[in-house]
Amino acid sequence: MTIKEAQRAVDDWIKNYGVRYFSELTNTAILMEEVGELARLMARKYGDQSFKEGENPEDLPGEMADVFWVLLCLANQTGVDLDSALRQSIEKKTRRDAQRHLTNSKLK
């Protein structure tokens, strides 16, 4: 599935099952909540924290998908073509950082 197809699939789901999009501000808050859930899982799985009873250490794909879902919602609501935006971001980073990381002694 391409990013463009993912945006369309989320939009179709919202129209068929979700009634309507939450407001942009609400979805921004939900995005922060979902990122927090992903961060909590990362801290437990790869960091120093231990899992609490009932937490699923294997839910990393689901947490990442939840973040992506809400980001797709926000892109749809605000008219952002994420496929194009990602391509532009990659080009920008390539121009800006073409040598930066290769010459960073901290990364060797």
Secondary structure, DSSP 8 states (H G I E B T S, - for coil): --HHHHHHHHHHHIIIIISS---HHHHHHHHHHHHHHHHHHHHHHTSS----TT--TT-HHHHHHHHHHHHHHHHHHHT--HHHHHHHHHHHHHHHHTTTTTT-GGG-
